């Protein structure tokens, strides 16, 4: 009573129809498109590599600055303790 009744799925006849479409030749603009695709991919790869290198250099400079700051604080505390004695 509460179950929905689904209609029976009709079986379709199996006919194979093949259509052959002829494509009209596209007029060429005189320039090949493929080299520009390669240049675009190479340019993107070069930008990614340069970005990674610059990020690594920035991280190295930041780590060096922190280590120099820590060394300066330690040396300052050592010098100030030596002067108080």
C-alpha positions in Angstrom: 0.0 0.0 0.0 2.7 2.5 0.9 5.3 1.2 -1.6 5.5 3.2 -4.8 5.0 1.3 -8.0 7.7 1.9 -10.6 6.8 1.6 -14.3 8.3 -1.2 -16.2 11.3 -0.2 -18.3 10.6 -0.8 -21.9 13.2 -2.5 -23.9 14.5 -0.6 -26.8 15.4 -2.3 -30.1 19.1 -2.4 -30.6 19.9 -0.7 -33.9 23.3 0.6 -34.7 23.2 3.7 -36.8 26.5 5.2 -38.0 26.6 8.8 -39.2 29.6 10.1 -41.1 30.2 13.8 -40.7 32.6 15.6 -43.0 34.4 18.4 -41.3 35.2 21.4 -43.4 38.9 22.3 -43.4 39.6 25.2 -41.1 41.5 28.1 -42.7 45.0 28.5 -41.3 46.1 31.9 -40.0 49.7 31.3 -41.2 51.0 30.6 -37.6 51.1 27.3 -35.9 49.3 27.2 -32.5 51.3 24.4 -30.9 54.5 26.4 -30.2 52.6 29.0 -28.2 51.2 26.3 -26.0 54.7 25.0 -25.3 55.9 28.5 -24.5 53.0 29.1 -22.2 53.7 25.9 -20.3 57.4 26.7 -20.1 56.7 30.2 -18.9 54.4 28.9 -16.2 57.0 26.4 -15.1 59.7 29.1 -15.0 57.5 31.4 -12.9 56.8 28.6 -10.4 60.5 27.7 -10.2 61.5 31.3 -9.6 58.8 31.7 -7.0 60.0 28.6 -5.1 63.6 29.8 -5.3 62.7 33.3 -4.0 60.6 31.9 -1.2 63.5 29.6 -0.1 65.9 32.6 -0.2 63.5 34.7 1.9 63.1 31.9 4.4 66.9 31.5 4.6 67.3 35.3 5.2 64.6 35.2 7.9 66.2 32.2 9.7 69.6 33.9 9.6 68.2 37.2 11.0 66.6 35.3 13.9 69.8 33.5 14.7 71.8 36.7 14.6 69.3 38.4 16.9 69.5 35.5 19.4 73.3 35.6 19.3 73.3 39.4 19.9 71.0 39.0 22.9 73.2 36.2 24.4 76.4 38.3 23.8 74.8 41.4 25.3 73.8 39.5 28.4 77.3 38.0 28.7 78.9 41.4 28.4 76.6 43.1 30.8 77.1 40.3 33.4 80.9 40.7 33.0 80.8 44.5 33.6 78.7 44.1 36.8 81.3 41.9 38.5 
